[in-house]
Amino acid sequence: MPPAKKRLRSYDPGKTRAAVLTQFGNVRTAVRTLTPEQLAQPTRLGDWTVRDLAAHITMAVETVSRNLDRDEPDKAELTLLDWPFATAGRAGDIADDTRELARANPDLDALYARTGQRVIERLAAAPDTRLLGTRTGSMSLADYLVTRTVELVVHTDDLNAAVPGLDIPYDRQALAACTRLLADALAVKAPGASTEVRLPPYAVVQCVEGPRHTRGTPPNVVETDPLTWIRLATGRTEWRTALADAQVSASGERADLGGLLPLMR
């Protein structure tokens, strides 16, 4: 795991809580409209159907309630910048749990209703500093909720890709938090200041070893929109494809990020 030496970015816990609940609500509203034929369609996530993916999104949020129900750990083991690199190796277990959840809950709207109600009730009584014993390691509730914005935004994009015309909206705060966390993870993976990565309007980070830029226009610049960046960071889009399709602009000899991506899957 790359060491999280970079200074941690701060997130407003109240805004993060609201963002998680809003984005979950956006997804629930859209899932309610899906037909049985649409729910049976494939997704870009291996053999998962749209139904599997929709069920998985509730699981990603239910972990907040489930972890709050457990005993509080003695100390935190993960920072936010550790988390993206601590998720590898769990894909098999997640896939099995997801398929079982989808089979056991044919009424997806009822599943979303229960999940949403539980997380609202549990969050109401939980302080931001409360530690959670998650599968990847213990961390504060405030930090864990930032990771939920990544889960929700990434899988919202997966649903939109699987069902043309669905167009689930993205909560601005959720999209911003997801973009920033994945941008900071890149700076952890490739520390340095020779390349500037611009993700307007949410984030700018410097990374990659080499001559440090101090004034004027940086010699190495990468720029793209938030959703393209999130797809690159999570392996939904390949670097070469994004360049060829003009979804990314990259200038300078140290602006090739292809060898650093994806950051997580």
Order of alpha helices (4+ residues) and beta strands (2+ residues): alpha-alpha-alpha-alpha-alpha-alpha-beta-beta-alpha-alpha-beta-beta-beta-alpha-alpha-beta
